[in-house]
């Protein structure tokens, strides 16, 4: 009989024990390496090309003043925002999909992105606000949408289909609002709105990095502490309850975290499409392990977004094509591939 | 034959699990009021009754899945809701009707999840966990399936795996909600034999909800018959299962004979004609 499990236990004499899935660990290491490599390549890409070796030297603080300015002031924040946004979306998506037990239960489908967009459009079109105000508007829009979905879908716990259907309804309403706001807008505002709506990392600086980093520093550990409970929840509320998981509390903590992560990421970079949907699915296929695969999804999201940004800059030149277009195309193709192969495997 | 003085006096003794005057309701729909039930220690208690009599609801209340509207469920003398969730989970296990095997999970992995209440953030997989999991799989006869995916298994095998998971929880009390539903007759007996064995060899207290009265009479050491949220009778099957009781609880006319294999009561429904005559006579 062939062994499918790659899980090993590490035990100390003091009675502590950790469970490590070697395959998942390898996937995480490789994804982190890929994300960093894409980040270095992204920093070197642009009107002023910088070789990777110089980028690394400058990042370590040994570059000349010119390179230091381009690398550390202009491009590093953008890469960091990309990594944080991608990671947040990947983790948020994994949480949503796991709690709803449905791959479609991700923020893109549920209307969180549309809600954030509505918030941003209100600020752009009706208030002609600054970019900071747009970020705040998007954040509020995302949180309000999350709250609305929570209130509408929550009936003795979240059921997968109910969550997805309510989310689709909310999404439709938000899309309609967005369409209305766009038709009301004058040309300049409309152009600005459309750029925001595709999702872009262009022009991101340290002011975007810090709040996002702080949020992740709080939420990621919080989520990981509750990850074992989430694994149990995948077997149904009753089983999780019977095993001593405080089902309602775990789910509330995780859903609130997921909404915050998604809304913050969307506020920082616009509604970058499909990362939250595809990153958990891709991560899961790489680790081949059941369960929410939270850390692999986070790393996959980060790698995916930065790689997509690099690809769009490389192919079309600096800031010609917003990153959301590339992730949209990749994500759409991937989703179709997934559906076709799953169908062949006899599911759905 | 309602709660006899004898069973009332038993209520003051120290059985580990009991429900005292509980009111059970889903939203506004009241299933049972002032229901009191005592689970005798080391018994194989089976709860029977017609559909919608509240038997699964009672089991859900006993396993703290449902919070009673009134009254209380006591586990080791404490109100079950006030106890730490993991502590309850180390004392009382439940095999619910609806459980979902996550996609692509192996048997060993699923059974291992039964160890959750014994684990912590820094104690994720002890040598003890590993021993208990292989012992549980051996006991339920799924050891050779350890590396198989749960979704590839037959219904009977899958039910054994879920029981193995509940066993890995190592609880002195184990509650099973209709463990034989959706299984064919051979696997029904198979699962019940397994339950009887767990009860006999390990001295666990088992509480099961069963649909089949004959299975209940054959395997239970203590039977609780419910109707409309009330206990109609409780006791050893040989003492309480009579034609009158079956008619009272299920509204079915029948004969009760001795099971030729085990000597336990065997319910044989009256022929259609006989029942039709009764209806005519009644009207």
Contacts between the chains, C-beta under 8 A, distances in Angstrom:
chain1	res1	chain2	res2	distance
A	1	B	147	5.6
A	2	B	147	7.2
A	3	B	147	6.1
A	4	B	106	5.9
A	4	B	147	5.3
A	5	B	106	6.4
A	5	B	108	6.7
A	5	B	109	6.9
A	5	B	147	7.0
A	7	B	109	7.8
A	9	B	124	7.5
A	9	B	125	4.2
A	9	B	126	7.9
A	9	B	130	7.2
A	11	B	125	7.9
A	11	B	126	6.9
A	11	B	127	6.8
A	15	B	123	6.7
A	15	B	126	7.2
A	16	B	122	4.9
A	16	B	123	6.2
A	17	B	122	7.7
A	17	B	123	5.6
A	17	B	124	5.5
A	17	B	125	5.1
A	17	B	126	5.0
A	17	B	127	8.0
A	17	B	129	8.0
A	18	B	122	7.5
A	18	B	124	5.4
A	18	B	125	7.4
A	19	B	124	4.2
A	19	B	125	4.1
A	101	B	100	7.0
A	225	B	121	6.8
A	228	B	116	7.1
A	228	B	119	7.5
A	228	B	121	7.7
A	228	B	124	7.8
A	231	B	113	7.1
A	232	B	113	6.4
A	232	B	116	5.6
A	234	B	100	6.8
A	234	B	102	4.4
A	235	B	99	5.6
A	235	B	100	5.4
A	235	B	101	7.1
A	235	B	102	6.5
A	235	B	110	7.9
A	235	B	113	6.9
A	236	B	96	7.0
A	236	B	98	5.6
A	236	B	99	5.0
A	236	B	100	4.6
A	238	B	65	5.9
A	238	B	94	7.0
A	238	B	96	3.5
A	238	B	97	7.8
A	238	B	98	6.1
A	238	B	99	6.7
A	239	B	94	8.0
A	239	B	96	6.1
A	239	B	99	4.8
A	239	B	100	7.8
A	241	B	63	8.0
A	241	B	64	7.4
A	241	B	65	5.7
A	241	B	85	7.9
A	241	B	94	7.7
A	242	B	63	6.4
A	242	B	65	7.6
A	242	B	89	6.5
A	242	B	93	6.2
A	242	B	94	3.8
A	242	B	95	7.9
A	242	B	96	6.6
A	242	B	166	7.8
A	242	B	169	7.8
A	243	B	89	5.4
A	243	B	113	7.1
A	243	B	114	7.1
A	243	B	116	4.4
A	243	B	117	5.8
A	243	B	169	7.0
A	244	B	84	8.0
A	244	B	85	4.4
A	244	B	86	3.8
A	244	B	87	7.6
A	244	B	88	6.4
A	244	B	89	2.9
A	244	B	90	7.4
A	244	B	116	6.5
A	244	B	117	4.1
A	245	B	85	6.9
A	245	B	116	7.1
A	246	B	85	5.2
A	288	B	104	7.1
A	289	B	104	7.7
A	290	B	102	4.4
A	290	B	103	6.1
A	290	B	104	4.9
A	290	B	105	4.1
A	290	B	109	6.8
A	291	B	102	6.8
